[in-house]
Structure formats: C-alpha cells, structure tokens
Amino acid sequence: MLKNLRLGFIGSGKMAEAMISGLLTKQLVGPTQIIATGPRTKRAQELREKYNITTDTDNLSVVELDVITLAVKPQTMPKIIQELKGKISGKTLLISIAAGISLKILEQIGAKHIARAMPNTPGQINKGITVWTSTNGTDKHKKQAAAILGALGSEVFVEEEKYLNMATALSGTGPAYVFLFMEALVDAGIRMGLPQYLSKQLVIETLTGSTLYAGEIDDHLAQLRDNVTSPAGTTAEALFELEQAGFRTALAKAVEAAYRRSIELGKI
C-alpha cells in the first residue's frame, strides 16, 4: 500500500518518531521514503542518525510528497496552516494527529484529501490505539492512512468526527490517568514497607495482567470486579473506601475536562 510513496512528517517529536519507527520496523516503507522536518537541528540529526531518513528545517520541503503527517502541538497549528496554505499538492494525503484540530480547520490548508487522527502514548512501543476519520478521501487514501496509523498499534476508523474529541479525552489522555493511578499504587506499597522496585513490579504486572484478562473475557467489567470481591473481604473494604472518596466521580470529571479542553483547542 505504501510502496514507492514519499512520506513527510512536519514535527519531529515523540509521536512522529513512533510513527517513523513503526513504519520502518514493519518494513512498510524504507528510510529513503521519509522526510521529517522540524526547527531543531540537533533533533534532526538524532533522527537522521538513528533511522537514516532525510531531515530538513524547512516545512515546505515536503509539500509535494504523497503523504504529509502533521505531528505538531495544537498551539502550533495556526502557524503551520498559514505556512502550508495553498501549497499542498492535490494528490497529497494530509494526516493530522494534533488534538482538537478539526477537519474544517485543516481544510484551510487547501489539501484535497485529509485524515484527522488521535493516537496515544503507547504507540511509541507499537501498543497504541488510534481513532481516526477522514474527508474527501478515496478508498486508496483511506487504506494509506490506515497503514500509516497502524504503525502505532491498533487503528479504528469512525464515520463521525465528533468521536475524535471524545477519543482524545478517553484514550488520548487516558495513559496519563493510568500513570497517575499506577504512581499512587506504587506509593501506597512503599508506605506499607515494600521496596520501591517490588512495589512498581507488582503494580505494573497487576495492571498488565488485569488488562489482558479483561480483553480475553466477555464478562462486563463490573462482573469481573465482583468476581474478585469476597463478602467482608479486603477487596470489598478497599472498594468501599474508593467509592467514599469519589473515585468514579473524580475520574469522570477528569475525562469531561479533557473533552472540553479538546473542543477549546479546536477554536483557533
């Protein structure tokens, strides 16, 4: 699907590197097919030496390529839009992974084929989940987008763009919720007297095993929780304290806050 295509990445941060690494590791493209641009010459040198790709500090060096991925922060997008406006080739597929930036805003660039995507941090180890949609894309362009985004892990296409801001709040921001939860559990273990390394190992393997288990079993998550909660047992006592502290409500409010912020970021 990507054979003989030239791919450009505007922005050379961690997610751009994750996509480049995934594409090369899966042998979907070769190093000579990729150009990454960014303002930092030191970062460009790092990517060039690590992946043997072409790098440039001029974003306009990629405007004639087959696929361009905008891997920049939402706050940077107004500048990028002005820089690229009217300069993208009509055959080019434009992919944006900037949170909150709508297809309507991206259309200002003038590209004919556009995909908007929301990946997440685990994509850096090819274990991510990316939700995406597109406008005016042919089947060929959709397959190209799916292949590129699939380099980060799983990819899910949705017909309605409204789901992108929701995905941003849930899966895009989600790893931060999980890391905070993990940090709190590790700290709790240390307070009880566990060595830091052991507490961290127990937490990581417990979450990993629980997640894999939940993915393999068809039962509702509430049923899985109930299965490990004995009457008057330690789990029941712990869950009571979490409910008393408003654990569910706090988490729901956090997701809602991220959702609102995603919408705000799109108002540029």
C-alpha positions in Angstrom: 0.0 0.0 0.0 2.8 2.4 0.8 5.3 1.1 -1.7 7.1 3.9 -3.7 5.3 6.6 -1.8 7.2 9.5 -0.3 6.2 10.4 3.3 6.7 13.7 5.1 6.4 14.4 8.8 6.1 18.0 9.9 7.1 17.9 13.5 9.8 15.6 14.8 8.7 14.9 18.3 8.0 11.6 20.0 4.8 10.6 18.2 6.4 11.4 14.8 9.3 9.3 15.8 7.0 6.5 16.9 5.3 6.5 13.5 8.6 6.6 11.7 10.0 3.7 13.8 6.8 1.7 13.4 6.8 2.1 9.6 10.4 1.1 9.3 10.2 -1.8 11.8 7.2 -3.2 9.9 9.0 -2.6 6.6 6.1 -0.7 5.2 8.5 1.8 3.8 12.2 2.3 3.6 14.3 5.1 5.1 14.7 6.8 1.7 10.9 7.3 1.5 10.8 9.5 4.6 11.5 13.2 5.2 11.0 14.7 8.7 11.0 18.5 9.3 11.4 20.4 12.5 13.0 23.6 13.8 15.7 21.9 16.0 18.8 20.9 14.1 20.0 18.7 17.0 16.8 16.7 16.9 17.0 16.4 13.1 20.5 15.0 13.5 19.3 12.4 16.1 16.5 11.1 13.8 18.8 11.1 10.7 21.5 9.1 12.5 19.0 6.7 14.2 16.8 5.9 11.2 18.9 7.0 8.2 16.0 9.2 7.0 16.2 12.6 5.4 15.6 15.6 7.6 15.1 19.3 7.0 14.3 22.5 8.9 12.1 23.8 6.1 8.5 22.5 6.2 7.9 23.4 2.6 10.4 20.7 1.6 7.6 18.1 2.0 4.6 19.8 0.3 4.9 17.8 -2.9 5.2 14.4 -1.2 2.5 11.7 -1.4 1.6 11.8 2.4 2.2 14.5 4.9 1.6 13.9 8.6 1.2 17.0 10.8 2.7 15.9 14.1 2.7 19.2 15.9 1.1 20.6 19.0 -2.4 22.2 18.6 -1.0 25.6 19.6 1.5 25.4 16.7 -1.2 24.6 14.1 -2.2 28.2 13.2 1.4 28.9 12.1 1.6 25.7 10.2 -1.7 26.3 8.4 -0.6 29.7 7.2 2.7 28.3 6.1 1.2 25.5 4.1 -2.0 27.2 2.8 -2.3 26.7 -0.9 1.0 24.8 -1.2 -0.1 21.2 -0.8 -0.3 19.1 -3.9 -3.7 17.9 -5.0 -2.7 14.3 -4.8 -1.3 14.5 -1.3 -2.9 12.8 1.7 -2.7 15.1 4.7 -2.9 13.4 8.1 -3.1 15.4 11.4 -2.5 14.0 14.8 -3.0 17.4 16.6 -5.5 17.2 19.4 -8.7 19.2 18.9 -7.9 20.5 15.4 -11.0 19.8 13.3 -11.2 18.8 9.7 -12.8 22.2 9.0 -9.8 24.0 10.3 -7.4 21.6 8.4 -9.3 22.3 5.2 -7.9 25.8 5.3 -4.6 24.4 4.1 -6.2 23.5 0.8 -5.4 19.8 0.7 -7.9 17.7 -1.1 -7.5 14.5 1.0 -7.4 14.9 4.8 -7.4 12.5 7.7 -7.7 13.5 11.3 -6.4 11.1 13.9 -6.0 10.8 17.7 -3.2 8.3 18.7 -1.9 7.8 22.3 1.4 7.4 24.0 1.7 3.5 23.9 2.0 4.0 20.2 5.7 4.6 21.0 6.1 0.9 21.6 3.6 -0.2 18.9 0.9 -0.8 21.6 -1.3 2.3 20.9 -4.8 2.8 19.8 -5.6 5.5 17.2 -9.1 6.7 16.4 -9.4 8.5 13.0 -11.7 9.8 10.4 -11.3 11.5 7.0 -12.9 13.8 4.5 -12.9 13.6 0.7 -10.7 10.6 0.9 -10.7 7.8 -1.7 -10.5 4.2 -0.7 -6.9 4.3 -1.7 -6.2 7.3 0.6 -8.1 5.6 3.5 -6.0 2.5 3.1 -2.9 4.5 3.1 -3.9 6.4 6.3 -4.9 3.1 8.0 -1.5 1.6 7.1 0.4 4.6 8.4 -1.6 5.0 11.6 -1.4 1.2 12.1 2.3 1.6 12.6 1.5 2.8 16.1 -0.6 -0.3 17.0 -4.4 -0.6 16.5 -6.4 1.8 14.5 -10.1 2.4 14.4 -11.9 4.4 11.7 -15.1 6.3 12.6 -17.5 8.0 10.3 -18.4 10.9 12.6 -15.7 13.4 13.5 -17.4 14.2 16.9 -15.9 11.0 18.2 -12.3 12.3 17.8 -12.6 14.8 20.7 -14.2 12.0 22.8 -11.3 9.7 22.0 -8.9 12.5 22.8 -10.4 12.7 26.3 -10.5 8.9 26.9 -7.7 7.1 25.0 -5.5 10.0 24.0 -5.3 11.4 27.5 -6.0 8.1 29.1 -2.4 6.9 29.6 -1.9 9.9 32.0 -4.8 8.7 34.2 -3.3 5.3 34.2 0.2 6.5 35.1 -1.2 8.6 37.9 -3.1 5.6 39.2 0.0 3.5 39.0 2.1 6.1 40.8 -0.4 6.3 43.6 -0.5 2.5 44.0 3.3 2.3 44.0 3.5 5.0 46.6 0.9 3.1 48.7 3.0 0.0 48.5 6.1 1.9 49.6 4.2 3.4 52.6 3.3 -0.1 53.7 7.0 -1.0 53.6 7.6 -2.6 50.2 10.8 -1.8 48.4 10.2 0.6 45.5 11.3 -1.8 42.8 9.0 -4.5 44.1 6.0 -2.2 44.6 6.5 -1.0 41.0 6.8 -4.5 39.6 3.6 -5.6 41.4 1.7 -2.7 40.2 2.8 -3.0 36.5 2.3 -6.7 36.3 -1.1 -6.5 38.1 -2.3 -3.8 35.6 -0.9 -5.7 32.6 -2.4 -9.0 33.7 -5.8 -7.4 34.6 -6.0 -5.6 31.2 -5.1 -8.7 29.2 -7.6 -10.7 31.2 -10.4 -8.1 30.7 -9.7 -8.2 27.0 -10.0 -12.0 26.8 -13.2 -12.4 28.9 -16.6 -11.4 27.6 -18.0 -10.5 31.0 -18.9 -6.9 31.9 -16.2 -5.1 33.8 -18.5 -4.8 36.8 -18.8 -8.6 36.8 -15.0 -9.0 36.7 -14.7 -6.7 39.6 -17.4 -8.6 41.5 -15.6 -11.9 40.9 -12.6 -10.7 43.0 -14.7 -9.1 45.7 -15.4 -11.5 48.6 -18.1 -10.5 51.2 -16.4 -8.7 54.1 -13.0 -9.2 52.5 -10.1 -7.0 51.8 -11.2 -6.0 48.3 -14.7 -5.1 49.5 -13.1 -2.8 52.2 -10.8 -1.2 49.7 -13.5 -0.6 47.1 -15.7 1.0 49.8 -13.0 3.5 50.5 -12.6 4.3 46.8 -16.3 4.9 46.4 -16.4 7.0 49.6 -13.6 9.1 48.2 -15.5 9.7 45.0 -13.1 7.8 42.8 -15.6 7.3 39.9 -16.8 10.8 40.0 -13.3 12.3 40.0 -12.3 10.2 37.0 -15.5 11.0 35.1 -14.9 14.7 35.8 -11.3 14.4 34.6 -12.4 12.9 31.3 -15.1 15.5 30.8 -12.5 18.3 31.5 -10.2 16.8 28.8 -13.1 16.6 26.4 -13.9 20.3 27.0 -10.3 21.3 26.5 -10.1 19.3 23.3 -13.0 21.3 21.9 -11.4 24.5 23.1 -8.2 23.7 21.3 -10.2 23.5 18.0 -11.3 27.1 18.3 -8.2 28.6 16.7 
